Amino acid sequence: MRGGDNIKQIKPFLFPVIVLIFFDQIIKVFIGIFLMHFEFDVIGEFFRFSPVQNTNFSYGGNFISILSNLWVMILFNIFVIFIFISGYSFYKTKKQYTSYSVKVIIICGLAGALCSLLDKVLWGGSLDSLQVPNVFTFDLKDIYLTIAEIIFIIIGILHSKEISVKEYIFFCYGRLKR
């Protein structure tokens, strides 16, 4: 399967991915213009609106300096996008029909990874506005990625005997070798 075939496989997901990206970016523009200096509780002291520009390029970048390097994180984002697309291509070799949960993983995962890439390139970091005080601050893209990750982990656990990481790596190697 060549790159063009991968694009054909993910084509049905492009519209929902674009809608999620648009929604994320419009919210950031609105916050950036009108709400950067506002803070308020959404759910008591547990959940707050508190916008902040994370110029460390990732949550991990707040703690590990290499993860706050723009080019490292851009390459990481591209790698994650490759994992989603190649992972779905591999899935399609095993299954004729795409389950709803896998569709959610692809849509949320690609939208989140592409939003993250846009954050780095357009915003100089992530404009995070939702906060669990003393824990972390996040945005809509992080919600997309978390949804994809949770469903992926559940599916991975439930189907661990059917598909192995080793098999996926050989699949990717075979495709790249062509």
GUKE-940826 format. One record per residue (C-alpha): residue number from 0; residue in three letters; x, y, z. Coordinates in nm, 4 decimals. Last residue first. Layout:
BEGIN
     k     r          u          v          w
   NUM   ALA          X          Y          Z
...
//
This chain:
BEGIN
     k     r          u          v          w
   177   ARG     0.8674    -0.0230    -0.1189
   176   LYS     1.0730    -0.0473     0.2025
   175   LEU     0.8444     0.1964     0.3823
   174   ARG     0.5438    -0.0315     0.3386
   173   GLY     0.7313    -0.3440     0.4516
   172   TYR     0.8748    -0.1614     0.7535
   171   CYS     0.5282    -0.0387     0.8486
   170   PHE     0.3802    -0.3918     0.8342
   169   PHE     0.6811    -0.5353     1.0214
   168   ILE     0.6267    -0.2737     1.2945
   167   TYR     0.2539    -0.3569     1.3090
   166   GLU     0.3267    -0.7310     1.3472
   165   LYS     0.5715    -0.6584     1.6306
   164   VAL     0.3131    -0.4362     1.7993
   163   SER     0.0768    -0.7322     1.8016
   162   ILE    -0.2773    -0.7761     1.6739
   161   GLU    -0.5294    -1.0448     1.7643
   160   LYS    -0.4144    -1.1336     2.1192
   159   SER    -0.4159    -0.7700     2.2348
   158   HIS    -0.7732    -0.7167     2.1169
   157   LEU    -0.9442    -0.6113     2.4418
   156   ILE    -0.6334    -0.4413     2.5811
   155   GLY    -0.5628    -0.2524     2.2600
   154   ILE    -0.9298    -0.1567     2.2254
   153   ILE    -0.9273    -0.0081     2.5767
   152   ILE    -0.5925     0.1645     2.5197
   151   PHE    -0.7069     0.3090     2.1862
   150   ILE    -1.0340     0.4332     2.3405
   149   ILE    -0.8402     0.6143     2.6134
   148   GLU    -0.5821     0.7566     2.3718
   147   ALA    -0.8363     0.8862     2.1187
   146   ILE    -1.0428     1.0569     2.3921
   145   THR    -0.7236     1.2038     2.5416
   144   LEU    -0.6137     1.3382     2.2026
   143   TYR    -0.9447     1.5151     2.1392
   142   ILE    -0.9459     1.6541     2.4952
   141   ASP    -0.5908     1.7822     2.4477
   140   LYS    -0.7034     1.9560     2.1279
   139   LEU    -0.9823     2.1269     2.3252
   138   ASP    -0.7393     2.2899     2.5656
   137   PHE    -0.5349     2.2057     2.8743
   136   THR    -0.4077     2.3359     3.2057
   135   PHE    -0.2666     2.0946     3.4617
   134   VAL    -0.2707     1.9795     3.8283
   133   ASN    -0.2633     2.2682     4.0757
   132   PRO    -0.6021     2.3886     3.9524
   131   VAL    -0.7752     2.1681     3.6918
   130   GLN    -0.7580     2.4226     3.4165
   129   LEU    -0.9159     2.4951     3.0811
   128   SER    -0.7570     2.7739     2.8788
   127   ASP    -0.4521     2.6414     2.6963
   126   LEU    -0.3174     2.8429     2.4029
   125   SER    -0.0545     2.5958     2.2876
   124   GLY     0.2813     2.7083     2.1600
   123   GLY     0.4144     2.9614     1.9121
   122   TRP     0.0569     3.0189     1.7955
   121   LEU     0.0804     2.9416     1.4253
   120   VAL     0.3529     2.6736     1.3991
   119   LYS     0.3339     2.5128     1.7436
   118   ASP    -0.0409     2.5418     1.7778
   117   LEU    -0.0892     2.4219     1.4190
   116   LEU     0.1067     2.1046     1.4978
   115   SER    -0.1022     2.0481     1.8098
   114   CYS    -0.4200     2.1013     1.6092
   113   LEU    -0.2922     1.8408     1.3596
   112   ALA    -0.2267     1.5917     1.6400
   111   GLY    -0.5650     1.6550     1.8010
   110   ALA    -0.7574     1.6320     1.4735
   109   LEU    -0.5694     1.3154     1.3744
   108   GLY    -0.6355     1.1500     1.7096
   107   CYS    -0.9976     1.2626     1.7396
   106   ILE    -1.0919     1.1442     1.3908
   105   ILE    -0.8792     0.8288     1.3926
   104   ILE    -0.9775     0.7222     1.7456
   103   VAL    -1.3455     0.8011     1.6847
   102   LYS    -1.3425     0.5923     1.3662
   101   VAL    -1.1779     0.3096     1.5622
   100   SER    -1.4620     0.3241     1.8174
    99   TYR    -1.7258     0.3168     1.5427
    98   SER    -1.5775     0.0001     1.3951
    97   THR    -1.4165     0.0099     1.0519
    96   TYR    -1.5277    -0.2699     0.8228
    95   GLN    -1.3004    -0.5116     0.6362
    94   LYS    -1.0713    -0.5733     0.9306
    93   LYS    -0.7130    -0.6995     0.9457
    92   THR    -0.5539    -0.5139     0.6529
    91   LYS    -0.7697    -0.2134     0.7503
    90   TYR    -0.6072    -0.2071     1.0954
    89   PHE    -0.2642    -0.1749     0.9306
    88   SER    -0.3837     0.1241     0.7299
    87   TYR    -0.5308     0.2697     1.0516
    86   GLY    -0.1992     0.2285     1.2301
    85   SER    -0.0179     0.3816     0.9330
    84   ILE    -0.2393     0.6916     0.9472
    83   PHE    -0.2369     0.7290     1.3270
    82   ILE     0.1346     0.6485     1.3592
    81   PHE     0.2256     0.8911     1.0761
    80   ILE     0.0304     1.1675     1.2535
    79   VAL     0.2243     1.0860     1.5717
    78   PHE     0.5555     1.1043     1.3816
    77   ILE     0.4594     1.4432     1.2338
    76   ASN     0.3797     1.5667     1.5846
    75   PHE     0.7160     1.4356     1.7145
    74   LEU     0.8965     1.6116     1.4293
    73   ILE     0.7198     1.9358     1.5250
    72   MET     0.8077     1.8673     1.8903
    71   VAL     1.1765     1.8230     1.8179
    70   TRP     1.1726     2.1325     1.5982
    69   LEU     1.0117     2.3537     1.8644
    68   ASN     1.2346     2.2388     2.1529
    67   SER     1.0296     2.2224     2.4736
    66   LEU     1.0438     1.8423     2.4853
    65   ILE     1.4258     1.8596     2.4933
    64   SER     1.3964     2.0680     2.8138
    63   ILE     1.2096     1.8116     3.0223
    62   PHE     0.9674     1.9451     3.2875
    61   ASN     0.7384     2.2029     3.1243
    60   GLY     0.8238     2.0464     2.7897
    59   GLY     0.6355     1.7363     2.9026
    58   TYR     0.3106     1.9318     2.8736
    57   SER     0.4131     2.0254     2.5226
    56   PHE     0.5376     2.3198     2.3130
    55   ASN     0.7112     2.4973     2.6070
    54   THR     0.5398     2.8196     2.4958
    53   ASN     0.2237     2.7331     2.6877
    52   GLN     0.0094     3.0459     2.6429
    51   VAL    -0.2287     3.0747     2.9363
    50   PRO    -0.6054     3.1060     2.9651
    49   SER    -0.7725     3.0386     3.3025
    48   PHE    -1.1231     2.8927     3.2843
    47   ARG    -1.1460     2.6825     3.5959
    46   PHE    -1.2371     2.3322     3.7188
    45   PHE    -1.2200     2.1982     4.0754
    44   GLU    -1.2609     2.5218     4.2736
    43   GLY    -1.6315     2.5300     4.1980
    42   ILE    -1.7138     2.3989     3.8525
    41   VAL    -1.6525     2.6732     3.5947
    40   ASP    -1.4479     2.9049     3.8143
    39   PHE    -1.3328     3.2266     3.6491
    38   GLU    -1.0320     3.3872     3.4868
    37   PHE    -1.0292     3.6650     3.2276
    36   HIS    -0.7215     3.8348     3.0834
    35   MET    -0.6953     3.6313     2.7638
    34   LEU    -1.0716     3.6508     2.6975
    33   PHE    -1.1434     3.8694     2.3935
    32   ILE    -0.8825     3.8365     2.1199
    31   GLY    -0.6886     3.5250     2.2229
    30   ILE    -1.0011     3.3557     2.3584
    29   PHE    -1.1851     3.4109     2.0296
    28   VAL    -0.8830     3.3029     1.8228
    27   LYS    -0.8386     2.9945     2.0420
    26   ILE    -1.2076     2.9008     2.0104
    25   ILE    -1.1825     2.9418     1.6328
    24   GLN    -0.8749     2.7140     1.6291
    23   ASP    -1.0374     2.4286     1.8213
    22   PHE    -1.3619     2.4454     1.6192
    21   PHE    -1.1708     2.4556     1.2897
    20   ILE    -0.9614     2.1552     1.3921
    19   LEU    -1.2748     1.9620     1.4914
    18   VAL    -1.4470     2.0491     1.1615
    17   ILE    -1.1343     1.9568     0.9622
    16   VAL    -1.1187     1.6155     1.1331
    15   PRO    -1.4902     1.5582     1.0665
    14   PHE    -1.4389     1.6421     0.6967
    13   LEU    -1.1173     1.4406     0.6553
    12   PHE    -1.2439     1.1129     0.8040
    11   PRO    -1.3835     0.9653     0.4814
    10   LYS    -1.0475     1.0432     0.3122
     9   ILE    -0.8503     0.8295     0.5609
     8   GLN    -0.8372     0.5213     0.3390
     7   LYS    -0.7840     0.7153     0.0179
     6   ILE    -0.4924     0.8998     0.1817
     5   ASN    -0.3315     0.5692     0.2807
     4   ASP    -0.3740     0.4436    -0.0775
     3   GLY    -0.1906     0.7508    -0.2047
     2   GLY     0.0955     0.6803     0.0373
     1   ARG     0.1458     0.3310    -0.1074
     0   MET     0.0000     0.0000     0.0000
//
